[in-house]
Amino acid sequence: MCGRFTLTSTPEALAERFGLEAPPSAAPRFNIAPGQPVLAVRAHAGGARRAEPLRWGLVPPWSDPGQGPPLVNARCETVTVRPAFRDAFRARRCIVPASGFYEWADLGGYRQPYWIAPPDGALFGIAGLWERWTASDGSRLESCALLTTPANSRIAELHDRMPAILAPAHYARWLDPAQDVEALSALLAPLADDALALRPVSPRVNRIENDDPALLDAVPEPPRQASLF
């Protein structure tokens, strides 16, 4: 799954990486959690791309924001058939920029957090879906979910799922409303094992109130770490 991530790049770097028509208003964030606003890249009329805030936790038009657990992630294996996601997969896709994400290792009574990111520090885009829910008073809520794939062998030591990270060459295809389901599904695959590096970090990340650069500082490898990889 993907339950926390970071986005620490400048607005100018975001605009360049994702081909935005203008740099977004965005401050560095080091502990993005479900229920919070996240930047999502969407294609608008004429193909212009904009990064705009959506609430992380998808609310289908026929649902209610207060019903059930938030739909934070969608599995790529079932996204085309699950009622909560299938319409958005066909018509309302987005890309959620990130600089890294967190996952936790179960060390027997202790869960060690890791920050996971490309070794070269490059920005990446997570495949996402978005929806618009309208209240009885006419107010609207726009929300999103992040897609996940089975984990590669490196991430599988921590969790059996990982974010569906898109290749930059596939951004245009993912945002293209004319693409069919089969072509889109082919874009969703785990990254190669060497595409991401893992760093043990402080358990301070467990509290969503903590959102500062020190969360990314490496800490000593925990006991039994050698047995993980």
N, C-alpha and C positions, 0 to 999 in steps of 0.2 A: 504494500500500500504506500501511499504518500500522505503523511499526516502533519508534517512540518517542513518548511523550506525557507530559503533565503533569497533575497534579491538585493544585491549591494552595488550594482553598476550605476553609472551616471545616466541621466536621461539621454544625453547625446549618444552614449554607447548603445543604449536600448534602441534608439531611432535607427542607428546604422545597422545593427544586427538584424532587426526585424523589418526593415524597409518602411518605417513609419513616416507619415506625412509631416509630422512635427514631433519633437521630443516631448514625452509626457511629463506631467508634474508628479515626481516620485522621489521620495527620500529613501536612503538605504534602510533595509529591513533585515533583521538577523534572526527572526523567530516568528515567521508567518504561520498562523494556526487557523483551523476551520472556524467558520463564523465571521472571520475578518474579511475586509475588502482586499482583493488581489487585483493586480494589473492583468488584463487579458487583451490580447491582440485580436481584433476582428476586422474583416473586410467590409467596407461600406460601398455605396454606389460608386461606380466607376473603378472599383478595385482599390481605392485608397485604404490604407491600413492605419488604424488608430489603436493605441493602448489605453483602455478605459477601465475604471474600477468595477468589479463585480463581486458580489458576496460569495465566499467560498462555501459551498453547500447548496447543491442544486435543488430548486423548488419547481417541479413541473407545473404547467398552467392549471391542471385539474386538481392540484394538491393544495396544501395550506402550510405556510411557514412554521406553524406551531405543531404540526403533526409528525410524529415519528422522529427517528434520528436523522441528522443531516446527511444528504447524499454527497459525501465528500469525494469519493472515488467511484469510477465505473470500470469494470473489467472489460478488457478489449475482446475477450472471448464471447461475451454475452451482450455487449452494448447494442448490437443490432436488433436484439429481440426483446430485451427488457422494456416494459412499457414506460418506465421512468426516463429512459435514455434514447430509445430508438428514433423518435421524431427529431430530437436535437442532433443526433448523429447524422441524420440525412440532411438537415437544413441549417443547423446553428452550431457550427464548430468554431473554436477559438484556439489560440496558442497562449499559454501562460509562461511568461519569461521567468527564469530562475538562475541563480548562480550556484546553488547547491541544495541538497535536501538532507534531512536527518533520518536515521534509523537507529534502532536499539538492539543490542545483543543481550540475550538472556544468559547470565552467568551463574544461574542458580541462586535465586534470592536477591540478585542485584542486576539491574538493567543498565548497561553501559551505553550512553549515546555516542553516535558517530556522525560526523559531518561528511557528506559524500559529494564530490564535485569533480569536474574534469581536471586533470593534473596541470593543464596549461592555464587554468583560471577562466576559460572561455564561458560566455553566457550560453545558455541552452533554452530550448522551448519545449514545454510539456504539452502534449495533445490534450485539448479540453473541449467541453461542450457547454453551451449556455442556454438559459431559458429566461422568459419574461413572465412573471406572475402578476396579475392585476387584482387588486382588492376591490371590494364593493364600492368604495368611495372613489375609485378611479386611480388611486396611487399605484405605482408599479415597483416591483422588486426584480432586478436582474441578478441572476446567480449563475454559478458554474460548478462543474465537477471536473476532476482530473482523471485521465485514463491511466490504467496500470496494465502492465504485462507481467508474465512470469519473470522472476528474477534471473539474471545471469548467475553463473556459478560463484562469482565473487560476492554479490549481494545476497545470494541464497544462504550464506552463513549467518546472516542477520535476520532475513525475512524472505518469505517465498514470493513476494511481489515487489515491483519497482515501478517508478513512473514511466509512462510511455513517452520517451524523449525522441522528438522528431529530428531527422537530419535537416540542416538548413536548406538543402536542395529540395526538400519536400514541403516547405512552408507554403508555397503558392498553391500546390495541389491540395493540401489539407484545408486551406481557406476557400478554395474554389467551390461555389455552390453547385457546379455542373458535374462534379465527380460522382461516380457511382459507388455503392457500398463496397463492392469487391475491391475496387482500386484503393479506397481509403483504408480498408482493413489490412491491405498489404503493407501499409506504411508503419504499422504498429508491431514492433519487434524489440526484444531486449537489446541494449547496447552490448558491445563486446566487453569482455572482462577487463581489458586494459584501458577502457575509455573513461573510467572513473577511479578516483583515489579515495581511500577511507582514512579518516582521522578521528581518533578518540577525543572527545571534548567533555567539558564540565557538565555535570548533571544540572547545572543552573538552567539549561535549556528546557528542563522539564516544566518550568513555570513560565507560562506565556507572558507574564508581566515583565520578564527579563528579555530585553531586546537591545543588545549593544554589541559592539565588535568583539569584546572579550569572549563571547560565546563560541567563537571560531578558534580560539587558542587551543593548541594541542595540549593534552594532559598525558601523563605516563600511561603506557599500556597496562590495562588491568590484569590481575592474576588470571591464568589460564588462557590469556589471549593467543598464545602460540598454538593452542588446540583449535582455534577458530579457522585459521587459514593455512 
